[in-house]
Amino acid sequence: MGSMLEEGSRPAADAGMDTERVHPEAVSDGERDFEKQDSKPEYQDAFGDEEYAEVKYKTLSWWQCGFLMVAETVSLGILSLPAVVAALGLVPAIILLVALGLMSTYTGYTIGQFKWRHPYIHSMGDAGEIIMGRFGRELFGTGQLLLVVFIMASHILTFTVAMNSITDHGTCSIVFGVVGLVISFVLCLPRTLAKVSFLSVASFISVFSAVLIVMIAVGVQRPWHGSVNATVDTSLYKAFLAVCNIVFSFSGHVAFFGFMAELKNPHDYPKSLFLLQGIDTCLYIVAAVVIYCYAGDDVTSPALGSASTIVKKVAYGIALPTIIIGGVVNGHVACKYIYVRMWRHSDRMHKRDLVATGSWVLIGLATWIVAWIIAEAIPVFNNLLSLVASLFASWFTYGFSALFWLHLNKGRFFSTPMKTALTILNIFIMGIACCICGLGLYVSGKALHDDPGSASFSLPAGPTALDSGATLYVYPSVVGCIWCLTGSSDLRRSTCVRSSVSVSCRLYRLLASGASSRTAEGHPTGSRNVPLRLHSSPRSATRDSLDNLFRNVVKEAPGRGFGEWDCHGRIEGEGSCAELLDVGWKVNEG
């Protein structure tokens, strides 16, 4: 009978035969000796045979998987790419976007090849175990979980910034953060990716519409009247910071194993991959080039700041689904990694009982709470996210894929001319990953060191020690400005928040203390300038940032309150985060 079977095929099961579990006595001595020759650990498919399971996971079609990959990869980070073009120049930026997009497509396909060879892989941790044993499982798995949780935190933070921008309300950012936490947790409750995939279609429509609105707005308003630079002179720090933004825009590979594990047919994965790469590469190039050509060198990051206030509110409102759903998809990946690892060697995952459902809910709640704490409690979160992304995203997107290919073709590196070329290519890709990781850690570490937001840990010396006023730091990031108010005698410690609305609550009290008199109701009146030093970069964001900030201060002022503000002096320094501007605030007369 055995001679009639094709090599590598599986015998058909009789009515009473369990093909998954064979009694030990039924295994022949020859088969047992063959098993002993394999010193590698025995692996088990994460989901196994689901024919009679209550909860079936392997239900994704290729287009559902493709849109999940789009939702996980493409979000508002696309609006940081026009600033990348401004930093690198038009020609180098387009070349890098195309080259890194093609390389991401190839490395994504390599992940598929590795999954086909080892069908039991569900996460980067499983792949790491094949490469490096138990240590690899813990290293790759911890890196995946850490990166994805930080991405979840970034989506919560982006949601708070969007809500503050849309509402212009004085509500504390923490409240909006809690709202984002609750919404994300509820949408993450389904256990299967097939149910989440329908949200991913809405996410794509959302981000596409938001980008289209911004492109049309800057095209109509034309805020830039200078020339477009094909190339620019820049420093290594600024150039590689821009390169890192491009790399991170393609870094969705960390979740690809999990997506493939829930496909009905894992061999449909290339269709999903090409759908993702076609959408993100084209969208990145068009959005970055069009917005840069109309907004010019003064384009902000994100590019929403280059449009009018009304357009910014509309774009943020349209983008809310992608802000939420992008985080939900990453949250589902994080929760599923923990859930599968917890119940992998049992049938609990396929049940709907209290233990199976309750453990999933508790894992989701705990994971989202951790992400919320990270987003709200770390004042230098954006640079810390860049640090974590530099450490792991470069390897998950490029380096580990090259390692997977080398493992698959071990002993055959130079067997044919094609193998030789691919071997050289994958070694080159691994070298690029090392370069991105090393230089990425350098620029992220430098930004972390230079970020005035670190004043929450220790007050910086120098210009913050003002007797008559305070220093306001404005640090732009991909999710908006971080505001740090420090140095006032009324402030016992520095206050770092991520919304001009939130900092205006503190700033109002500071400026009110400079009033020469007060009304009967206790409102400040009189006329006096309160010096406020501003550290802001880039220069182009200064005026808009201050306008937005002081409009909110006026809203905070009860009664007549404050009504106008003046800038005195000039911006000093060229392109430095230490640009200084003295701001005087006039308190209205009764």
N, C-alpha and C positions, 0 to 999 in steps of 0.2 A: 504493500500500500504506500509506503514511504517513497518508493521510487516513482510513483505516479504523480507526486506533488511537485510543483515547480519550486525552484529554490527561492526561499524567502517568503513562500505563501503560507497561509494559515489553514489548517484542516477545518472542514465544516463541522459544526457542532451537531451531535445527535440530540434527540429530544430530551434525553436525560443527562446530557453532558454539560458541565459548567466549564466553558472555555477559559474563564478568568482564574478559576481556582481548581487546581489538580491535586488530588490526594497524594501525599508523599510516596505511598506504596506503589502508585501507578507510574512513577518515574523510573525508567530503566537505569541500570548501572552505568551504561554508556552516556546517557544524558546527564546523569549526576556527575560523572567524571568531567564532562564538557563544561558544566557549570563551575566546577572547582578551578578550571583553568582561567576563568575571568576573575581577576582580583578586584575589579571595580565594584563599588557598592550597587545594590539592587535598587532601581528606581521604580516608582509607581506613577502612572498617569494621574494627574491631579483630579480629573473628573471621571475617568473610567467609562464603563458601559452605563449609559443613562436611559436605556430603553424603558425601564420600569421605575425610574426615579420620580419623586414628587416634584423636585426642582431640577429642571434641565438647564445646564449652562451653555452647552455647545449648540447655540441656536442663531448665531450671527450670520447674516448674509454678507457678501463682500462689500456692498455699498454701505451697509450699516457700519461695518468695521472702518471703512474709509472715512466716513463723516465723524466717527469717534476719534480717529487719528487727527482729523482737521481741528476738531474742538479742543483736543488736548494740546496741539502744537501751536495753532494760530489764535492769538488773542490780541489785546490792545498793545502788546509789545511791538506789533507791526508799525505803530505810530512813532516809535523811536527811530525807525530806519531812515526817515528823511534827515535827521540830525547826523546819522552815520554818513550819508552822502555829503553833507556839508563838511564833515570832519576829514573825509578821505578824498573828496573830489568825485565828479560824476563818473569818469571812466574807471578808476580803480574800484569804486563801489559796485558798479554793474558787473565787472569781472568777478569780484569776490562773491556776489550774490549768485551768479550763474555757477561758478566753480564749486562753491560750498553746497549749493543745491544739488548739483549732480553727484557730488561725493556723498551727500546724505542719502540720496537715492540708492547708490551702490551699497553703502554700509547697511541700509535698511534691508536690502535684498539679501545680504549676507546673514543677517539675523534670521530671515526666513529659511535659508538653507540650513542653518544650525538647528532650528526648530524641527525641520523635516527629518533631519538625521536623528534627533533626540526628541520624539513626540511628547515625552513626559515633562518637558520644560514648561513652567508657568511664569517664572520671574527671572530677573537677573541673578537672584540668589541661586536658583537651580542651575543656571548656566555656569556660574562661578564654581559650583561644586564639581561640575564635570572637568573644568580646567584646573582647579587648584584644591580640590577636596573640600573638607569641612571648613577650612580657613577661607577658601574662596566663597563658599556659600554665605558665611557671615559677613565678609568684606563687601561682596557685591550686593547682598540683600540689605545691609545697613545703609550703604550708599544710596541705593534706590529709595528706601524709605525716607531717609533724611532729605534727599533732593525733592521728592514729591510732596512731603509735608511742608517744606519751605515754599514750594510753588502754591500750595493751598493757602498758606498764609499771605502770599503776595496777592492772591485773588480777593481775600477778605479785605486787605488794605486798599486795593484798587476800588472795591465796592464802597468803602467809606469815603474815599476821595471823590468818587463819582456822585455820591449822594450829597456831599457837601457842596459840590459844584452846581448840581441841579437845583437844590433847594435854597442855597444861600441862607441856611438856617443856622442858628447858634447852637443847635444840639451838639453835645459832645461827640467826638468821633467814636468814642468807645460804644456809645449807644448804637450808632450805625454799624459798627463792627459786630455787635451782638445780633443785630437784625440779619446781617450777612451770614453769620454763623448758623442761625436757626434755619434760614432758607436753604443753605447749602446742605445742612444735615438732613433735612426732610427730603430733598431731591436725591440724596445719596442712599435712601433706604432700600430701593429695589436691589435684590442680590445679583441679578443678571445684567450683563452689559447690553443685551438686546433691548431691555426696557429703557435704559439710559440713552441708547442710540437715537431715539426719536427726539430727545432734547438737543442732541448734537446738530441736527439739521437746523433747528432754530438758532443755535449758536453761530453757525456759518452765515445764515441770512443776516443775523445781527451784526457781526463784525464786518461783513461785506458792505452793508448799508452804512455803517458808521464811517468806514474809510471813504466810501463814495461821497458822503456828505461833506467830509473835510476837504476832499480833493476839489469838489465843485465850489466850496466856499472860498478856498484860497485862490482858485482860478478866477472867481468873480471879483474878489476884493483886492487881489494882487498886492499884498503887503510889501513885496520886494521889487525894487526898480533897478537894481544893479545887474551886473553880468553873472552868468553861471560859470563856475570854475570847472574845467575838465580835470585838473589836478590842483592840489594845494600843498603848500609847505606846512608840515606839522611835526610834532614830536612823537617819539616812540610811544609814550604814555597815552596821548590822545588818540593816536592811530590804532593802537591795539585795543583800547577801550571800545572803539568803534567796531573793530573786528570781532570782539567778544559778543557784542550785541547781535551781529549777524549769526555767529555760531549758535547762540542761545535761541535764536529765532527758528532754527531747524532741529532743536534738541528735544524731539518727542520720542526718541527711540527707547527711552527707559521703560515705556509702557507697552512696547510692541509684542513682547512675549505673551503678556496677559491678554492682549486683544486676539492674538492668533489662537490661544488656548480655547477661546469660546467661539471660534468660527465653525460653522457646519462642516465646511471643507477647508482645511488649512492650506490646501494648494491654491485657493482663491486669493491668498494673501497678496501676491504681486499686483492684482487689480486694485486692491485697497491702497497699497503703497503708492502706485502711480497716480491714483486719484488725489491722494494727499500732496505728493510732490508737485504735481501739475498745478494744483490750486495755490499752494503756499509760495512756490517760486514765482509764478506769474503775478500774484497779488503783491508780493514783496517788492518786486522790481517796479511795477507800475505805480504803486502807492509812493514808494520812496522817491522815484524820479519826478513824478508829476508834482508832488507837494514841494519838493526841493526847488524845482524850476520856478515855482510861483512864490514860495516863501523865502528862498535864497539862504544866505549865510546866517540870517537871524532866525531861522526855523527853530522852534523850541522842541523839547523832548519831554512828554509826547507832543506830537504836532498839533493837538487840539488847541494848544496855547497860541498857535499862529492864526487861528480863526477868531471871529468876533465872539463876544460873550454869549449871545443868543445861539449861535451855531455850536459853540462848545457845550452848552446845556443840552441842545437837541442831540448832538452826537453822543454825549455821555448817556442820555436816556435811551437812545437806540442801542447802545453798546451794553446796556445792563444785562441782557440775556447771556451774551458771550462772557462777560465778567463772571457771572454766577456759574454758568454751565461748564466753562473751562476749568474752574475750580472743582466742580462736582465730578467731572471725569477723572481728574487727578486724584481726588479724594476716594473715588471708587477703587482706583488702582491700589492706593495705599491700604485701604480696608481689606480688599480682596487678598493682598499679599499676606497680611496677618491672619486672616480667616482661613485661607488655604493651608498655611503653615500649621495652624492650630488643629485642624480637623483632617489633614491630608490622609492619614492612614486609617480613617474610619468612614462610614457612610453618612455621617452626621450632616455634611454639607448639603445632601440631597433631600433632607427632611424639612418639614414645616413645624416641628414641635417647638416647645418653649425654649429648650437649650439652643437649638440651631438658630432660631429667629432672634432670641434674646442676646446671644453672643454677638451676632452681626450688628444689632442695634447698639450694643454697648461699645463695640469696637469703633463703630462710626462716630458715636458721641464723643468718646475719648480722643479720637484722632482729630476731630474738628476743634475740640476745646484746646488741644495742644497747639494746633495751627493758629487759633485766635490769640492765645497767650503770646506766641512768638511774634505775631504781627503787632500786637499792642504794647508789649512790654520791652521790646528791644528798640531803642531810639535810633540805632544805626542799622535798621533791618535791611534796607535796600542794598547797602554795601556788603552786609553779611550774606545776603542772598547771592550776590555776585561772587562772593568768595566760595560758597558752597557749590554754586553752578560751575565755577572754574575748575573746582576740584573733581567734580563728578560728571558734569554734562559733557565735557570734552571726551571723556573716556566712554561713557555710555553711547554717545553718538558716533564716535570715530574709532577710538583706540581699541575698545573691546570687540567691536565688529571685525577689525583686522585680526585680532587674536583668535576669534572664532574661526575665521577662514584658515589661518595657519594651523589650528588644531585639526580642522577637517581634512586638510591636505598634508598632514605630517608624513614625511617620507617620500613625498611626490612633488616637492617644491620645484624641481628643475627637470621633471620627466618629459615635458613637451615645451615647445616655444611659448604656447599660451600660458602654461603653468608658470613658466619663468617670468613672463610679463606680469601675471597676477601676483606672484610672490613679491616682486619688486614694488608693485603698486600698494600692496597691503603693508609692507614694511614702511613705505613712504607715508601712508595714512597714519600708521602708528607714530611715526616721527612727528607728524603734524599735531596729533593728539598730545604728545609730550610738550611740544612748543606752546600749544594753546593753554594747556594746564599750567605750565611754568610761568609764562608771561601773564596769563590770566590771574594767577595768584599774586603776581607782582603788582599789577594795576589795581586789583581789588584791595589788596593789602594797603597800598598807598592811599587809595581813596578812603579806606576805613581809618587810616591814620590821620588823614587831612580833614576828614569830615567833622565839622564843628558839632554835629549831633552827638559826638562822643563826650561832649561836655556834661551829659547827664551822669557820667561816671566820675569825671573830675573837671572842675571848672578850669578853662584855659586861662593863662595869664595874659598880660598885655592889655589890649584895648577894651577888654570886657570889664576891667576894673574902673568903671565910671562912677563918679560921685553924683553927677547931675542927671544921669539918664541910663540908658541900657544899650546893649548891642543885640541887634536882630540878625540872625543868620538865616539866609534863604538858600537851601540846597536843592536844586531841581533833580528829579529822578524820573524814572519811566512811569511812575504812578502819580506824579505831581510834586509840588515843593514840600520839603521838610522845613519847618519853621522852628528856630531855637531862639528863645528870648532869655537873655542872661545878663548879669552884671549890675542890675539895679539894686539899690539899697532896699527896695521893697520886695525883692525876690531873694529868698534864702538859698535857692538852688536854681539851676537852669531849668527852663521849661521847654521841652522839645515835643512838638506835635506835628502832625502831617496834614494840617488843614489851616488855611488862613482864617476860617471861621472860628476854629478853636483857639488859636493864638490871640485873636482879637479880644476874646473875653479877658485874657490876662493883660493885654496891652491897654485896654480901656482903663483898667484900674491904675495902671502906671501913668498914663497920660492925664487922667483926672487929678492925680496928685499934684500936677503942675499948674492947676488953675489958681489964679490970684484970688478968687473969691467964689462963693457958692450962693445959690438961690435959697429961698426959704424952704424949698423942698429938698435941699441938699445936693442939687445938681451943680456940676462945675460951670463956672462962667468966668468972665474976665478975659484977659489976653496975655498969653505968655508962651514963649517957645520952649518946648521940652526937647532937648537934643536926644536923638536916637541914631546910633551908628548902625549902618547896614552893611553886612557882608553878603554879597550876592554874585552868583555866576550862573548862567551867562549874562552878559550885560543886557542883551535884548529882552530878557525876561523881567528886568528890574521894574520898569514903569508899570507894566500890566500887573505884576505881582503886588506892587504897592497899592495900585488903584483898587484891586480886589480886596486887599487886606483892610484898607482904611474905609472902604464902603461898609464892610462888616463892622468896623469899630463904630461908625455912625449909627448902624442899626442897634448896636449894643447900648448906645448912649440914651438914657431915659430923657424924656422931655426934649428941650432944645439941644442940649449937649454940644458936641463938636460938629463942625460943618466943613472944614477945609484943612488941607495940609500943604506944606511947601517943602520942596527940596532945596537945600543950600549946599554950596560947594560944588565939587565935581567928582566924577568917578576917577579913582586913582588906580594905576596898575593896568597891565595889559593881559587880558585873558586869564587872570588869576582868580582863585577862589577867595582871595583877600582883597577884592575890589571894595573900596570904602565909599560910602555916601552918607553925609550928615543930613538927617531928616529933622526938620522942625515942625512941630504941630501947633497950630493956632487954635486957641480956645475961643469960641465965639463970644462976643459981648452979649449980655443979657438978651 
